[in-house]
Amino acid sequence: MYMYPTTLVFPVVGQPVQKMLLGMKKVRFGRGKYNGFGGKADAGESMRAAAVRELREESGLAAREEDLEFVGRLWFYFPAKPEWDHSGDIYFLRSWEGQPVESEEMQPAWFDAVKIPYEEMWEDDICWLPQVLAGEKIFADVIFAEDNEGMAEFRLRAAEPE
């Protein structure tokens, strides 16, 4: 079964992470939830190139591919809507140019790492984001419930190379 590839970028400050930029999704899939910045890779586009492009389109921040820090990959399964199944490469970004600005799709907001608004995010985020913030790489399957919102199951996978 084909899973389309997506990216997710989290601009962060500090080592360990002290602040994280999230975007409140304003339209379409994920509307009303905070998330990282990202989306689908275009045909022939590398995951890193897609991540940089999506970040610029959604937040106004300019980044370089080599500054993306790969922190994990998730496989999202929607049993009630299999055409939504996709994988997501997750990156932290510690260096960029510009200031975050609102776009048609996202309203950026900074959060302290200890005050991430998990209650306003996808349900699975609390299962893996704390681990990534703690410096671990995450590889996991996320199986959604019939409503395509709630999480039915979360399964860690063995680490894989980028």
N, C-alpha and C positions, 0 to 999 in steps of 0.2 A: 504494500500500500504506500502510495506517495505521500510524503509529508513536506509541505513547502517550508523552506528555510526562512527564518526571521532573525532579527537582532534586537538586543535590548542593551542600552547604554545608560549607566548611572554615573554622572559627574560626581566626584567625591572630593572632600578636603580632609587632609590629615592622614597620618600613618601611625597607629591605626585610624580608621575612618572616624572623623568627628562630625562631619556634615555631609548630607547627600541631597542632590537636586532630584526632585520628582516632578512629574507633570500630571495635572488633573486632566484626564481625557475628556474632551468636550463634545466629540461626535463619534458616531459609528461604534464599532466593536470596542468594548471596554469603557464606554461612556460613563462618567460619574465615578471613575476609579483613579487613584493615583497609581502611577507606574513609572518605569524608566522610559527612555526615548528610543524609538526604533520602529521596525516594521519589516516588510518583505524585501528580499533582495531582488533587484531587477535581473532580467536574463543576462548572463555573462558577467554579472557584478560579483565581486568577492564579498564575503561576509563583512570584512572590515570596511570595505568601500561603502557598502550599504549602511553600516552603522554610522559612519561619518556623515553620509548624505542625510539620513533620517534625523540625526541629531541636529544638523543645521536647519533642516526644514521645520522641525517641531519646536526648537528652542532658540534658534539664532546663534548657537555656539559653533565655532569653527574648531575642528580637531584634525589631528594627523593620525593616519592609520597606525603608525608605529607607537603612538601614545596610548592605544587601547590595550588594557590589561585583561586578558581572557580569564574569567573567573568561574565559568561553568557552562553547561548546556542542559536544557530541559526539553523533554518531549511531551507535548500537550495532546491529549486524546479527548475527543468529544464524541462519545458513543452515539448520542442522539443526532449528531450532525458531523459525520466523519469528514466532510469536505473542509471543515475547520481545523482538522488535525495539522499540527505544525511543530517544528523544532525551533528552539531559540538559543542562539549563542549570546551569552551574557558577558558584558564588559564593564569594567570600572575605567574611569577616565580621570586623571589627576592634573592634566595640563590642557588648556584650551585658550582660545582667544574670544573676546567679546563678553557681553553680559546676557544672561537669559532674558528672553522676551516672549510674550504671549504670541502664539500662532493661531491659525484657524482651528488647529487640532488640539493644542495643549496649553495649559496655564501652568508655567513653572513655579515651584516653591521650594525653598530650602528647608530642610529638617535636620535637627540634631540626631545623630545616629542612635541615641537612646530614646528618641521620641518619634520613631517612624510610625506613621498613621496606618498600621496594619488593618484596623477596622474599616478603612476606606480604600483598601487595595484588594486584589484578587486573593481569595482564600488561601491559596497555596503559598503565597509570598512569605508568610510567617514560618513555613516549614523549611525554607532554604535561605532566605535573605540574612537572618542572623548568623548562619554559618559562614556565609560569604563575607559579611562584615567582620567576622572574627578571623578572616584570613584563609579560610578553607576554599577549595574548589568544589563545586557541586555538580553532580550528574544525576538526574532523576526523571522519573515518569510522573506526570500529573494526569490523572484520569478524572474528568469532570462528571458531575451528576447529570441526570436527565434534563435538568433545567438549563444546562450549559453555563451555569454561574457557580454553583457550589462544587466542592471537591468531593468526589467519591473515594479516591485513593491517592496516596502519595508513596512512591517507591524509590528509594535511593538505588543508584546503579554504581557499578565499579567505575573508577576514574578511567577516562579515555583521553588520548592525546588530542590537542586542538585540531 
